[in-house]
Amino acid sequence: MFELNWLKEAEQRYQELRDRAKKSRQTREAKKEAKRSKAEGLFKQVHKALKLLRENPRHKGLQTHAYRSIEHPFDKNGKVFEAYAQNQTPGAYRVFWCYGPGKQQITIIAITPHP
């Protein structure tokens, strides 16, 4: 099991997604609607991807692969990886991460829709 560390921007984005999903759920429940909103579904998918990342960064469902357009925050020669939170969705969300700074640690660099 890996410990998750966060860069400030990634943590803020995660909190924004969580807050939007919570607000949407409260509105839906007040209206007695059953179907989840897009905000709720998105947060659930991002949260699941982070859970899988903690357990096994090579999990098949994450489709993890190296990503070269983002610089490693701790090691100029270190690799940054992209993991899928969504797939086959316009603007599908991705989680960008790297190993470190310590052993058994993963740093979340960004949570963002894929361009």
N, C-alpha and C positions, 0 to 999 in steps of 0.2 A: 504494500500500500504506500502510495506517495503522499507527501504533504503538499498542498497547494499554496503557493505564494502568488501575489497579485501585483502587477504594475498598477499604478493609481488609475489610469484611464480604463483599464480592463475591469477593475473592481467597480468603478462608477457605472460603467455600461451594464454590468451584471445587476447592480442595484436598481438601475433604471428599468431594466426588463422585468425584474421582480416586482417593483412598485407598480408598473403598468398592469401586470398580470393580476396583482392583488386588487387594484382598483376596479379592473374589469370584472373580476369574479364577484366583488361586492355588488356592483351594479347589476350583474346578471342574476345574482341571488335575490336582490331586492325586487327585480321584475319577475322573479320566479321562472326564469328561462333555464332550459336544461343544456343547450348546446354551448360548449366552451367557445370563447372568443379567440381570435388569432393571437392576441397578446398572451393569453393563457397557454395556448399550444406552443408558441415560440419559447416561452420561458421553460416550459416542461422539457422541451427538446434540448435546450442549452444546458439546463440543470442535469439532465441525463448524460449528456456528452461529458460534462465535467466529472460526474460520478464515475463513468467508465474510464476516463483519463486517470483518475486517482487510483483505480483498481488495476488497470492494465493499459498503458499508453499505446500498446500495439493491438488493442481490441479490433477485431475485423470490422465492426460496425462504424468505427471512427474513421476508417480509411486514411489513417495518418500517413503523411508523407512530408519530406523536407520542403521548405519554402525559402526561396533565396532573396526575396524582395524586402525582407525585414531583417534588420541587424540584431544579432544576439546581444542582450543587455549586459552580459557579464564577461563574455569571451568573444573577441573579434573573429576567431576561427571556429566558434561553436555553431551548431546547427539550430535553426528555428524550424518548427514543425507546424503543419496545418492539420487540424482534425475537423471532420464534418459534424456539425450539430444538426444540419438538415441536408437533404439531397433531393435533386430533381424538383426544385422549387425556385421560381424566379427570385433572385436576391438571397439565395440560401445562406444561412448563417454558418460561419466558421469560427473556430477557436484557434488562435495562434499561440504557441507555447514553446518553451525550451526547458531542458534539464537544468537544474541548479537553483540557487547558488550552492547549496549543499547536497550531500548524498541523500537519496530518496526524496528529493524535492523537485517539484515542477513549478515553473513560473508561468502564469497566464499573462501573455503580452497584450492580447487584444481579443475582443469578441465583436465580430463585425459581419455584415452581409457581404457575400462574395460579389465582386464587381462584375 
